[in-house]
Amino acid sequence: MDVLYASAGQTLKAGDAIARLNLTELQDALDAANVTLSQQQAELAQLTASPASITSTADSARQTLTRAQEDYARTGDRTQAAVDEADAALTQALQAQDEAASRLEEL
């Protein structure tokens, strides 16, 4: 994500870009992590339901599942961080816009 901050006293007008988010990239990563998580959960369920499953195979699947869950959590954190950054940029830009409007009224 690119964040564009307005400087104090900078005049903003309707339609001015304040922030750009690449939500498509973040959503794609989140979707991929969800798919991996679902696949690993299904594999783990299959391995633990089969009495003939080998312990080392089940352990390997659990480790893979744990990694997929960690990847999923990291992706969600990055997505939330991007939203938080955009909110902060918007708040700052709105404050700058209010200051500019006040100065314009003074003139």
Sequence and secondary structure as in RCSB ss.txt:
>XXXX:A:sequence
MDVLYASAGQTLKAGDAIARLNLTELQDALDAANVTLSQQQAELAQLTASPASITSTADSARQTLTRAQEDYART
GDRTQAAVDEADAALTQALQAQDEAASRLEEL
>XXXX:A:secstr
 EE    TT    TT   EE  HHHHHHHHHHHHHHHHHHHHHHHHHHH TT  HHHHHHHHHHHHHHHHHHHHH
HHHHHHHHHHHHHHHHHHHHHHHHHHHHHHH 
